[in-house]
Amino acid sequence: MNRLARSDRVPTLRVGCAGWSLPLRDAAGFGEGNSALQRYATRFGLVEINSSFYRPHKPETYARWARSVPEDFRFSVKMPRAISHECGLKGAAPLLEPFLQAVEQLGERLGALLLQLPPSLPYDGRTASAFFRTLRRRTLVPVACEPRHDSWFSDAAEAMMVTHDIARVAADPARCPQAATPGGARHWSYWRWHGRPRMYYSNYAEDALRELAEQTRQAAQQGPAWIILDNTAHGHAVSNALHLQAMLAER
């Protein structure tokens, strides 16, 4: 059974940020809570955990986070750089197990796993297929992959992602035209907007957010659409995500 289709039929559209830090200028608009995560979850139903890329978290940490949010809240957890960057997906099985055992403490609130690949990693069909086959044997949790080398935007790579039910991230700024639109898995789509023109820093203008809202509305007709704002360096992700969420609620 497809876990995302089962647990996330409603809502179809989810908007969130990379992390749950709340800038002072936006904090007053959030509800009360004993932690930043609890307050964040009063306005958003999705968050991306990026710290897991840099260091492992204890299983009890994930369990505590799960207890901090409503039942319909979802976490997307970034896979460790040891898998994506240091191993380049090769021989990663021993690294997968402790990571998955920990994140599974999120229970039903574990909505997705995110794999961001380095720009230096070209597509190798045998390596990629072996990795995703191993991952799929272990978990049916939805997986989103953000490749950043042009060779990943080929027909062969697209077919491989469809075969293994991997959603290719639609990224902004896009490194090539194909990177701007979602690919791979047909049943859901995943956007990561990092800030433009300056990644992680720039604030998105009204027109850009309206364009994103229209794209995601169309995608949501085919299945769940998730949107993450990652322009967190100057705190714009929260305000942009709130604005986008309001746009999506207009109709």
C-alpha positions, 0 to 999 in steps of 0.5 A: 500500500502507498503510505502517502496515498493512505495517510495524506489524502486530505489535505492534498496540498502541504506547505512548510519550511526547512526547519521550524525556527520562527523569526521574531517578525513572524512569531506573533502570528503563531499559536502557543506551545512549549517549543518552537516546533509546537508553535510552528505546527499551529500554522503549518502541517509539514516540515523538513528536517535538514539537520539529519543530513549533518548528524544523526538524531536519537530515536527518542528525539524523533519520538519526542518530535512526533509527540509535539505535533498533531496527528495529521502533521507530517515530517520530511526527513533528509537522508544523511550526507554519508549516504548521498555525498560521501558514499555517492549511493554506493554500498550504503545499505549499512548506513540506511538501517540505523537512519531508518530505525531512528526516523521510524520513531516518527510513526505515522507522522513520517511523511517522506524521506528526502535525498539531496544529491551533490552537483558532482554526482552524475547519473549511474543507472546501475548504482542508482537502481541498486540503491533505490531497490535496497531502500524500497525493500526496507521501507514504503515511505515516500521518497523524494530525490533532488538530483543536481547533476544534469545527467539525472534529467535524462529519459533513463533516469526518469524511467528509473525513478518511476520504476522505484516510485521516487519523486524527483524534486522540482527545485528553484533555482533550477540548474537546468530547465527540467529541474524546475518541474517535478518528475518521477513518481506519478502519485505525488510531487515535491517542490523545494524553493531555496531562494532566488537569486541568492540561494537561502537568502532571497525573499520571493516576490508575489509573482513568483509565489503566485506562479508556484501556487498555480503549478502546485494546484495543477499538480494536486489534481493528480495527487498530493503536492508538497512545497518546502521553502528553504530560504531560511538564512534571513528568515524569509521561508516562514513569511513566504510559506505563510503567504503561499499557504494563504494563496492556495486557500483562496480557492 
